């Protein structure tokens, strides 16, 4: 995370979350997926970015993937006049 960015923790597939993030000025959503969750997020329009390792309590390393989704679909669904707001 870079300075000035916020983190949203929620169901990344939630339609309302996409609209809320777009309304707040975000144009992309990013998450760290477990390997078992990757197929679900790919179906929801996320793209894989890079392999990551999550460190769990006790120092256990757990593999995952950083994934990102463009919120352009939200802008398209709002139409030109609302998307500029």
Buried (B, 14 or more C-beta within 10 A) or exposed (E): EEEEEEEBEEEBBEEEBBBBBBEEEBEEBBBEBEEEBBEEBBEBBBEEEEEEEEEEEEEEEEEBBBBBBEBEEBBEEBEEEEEEE
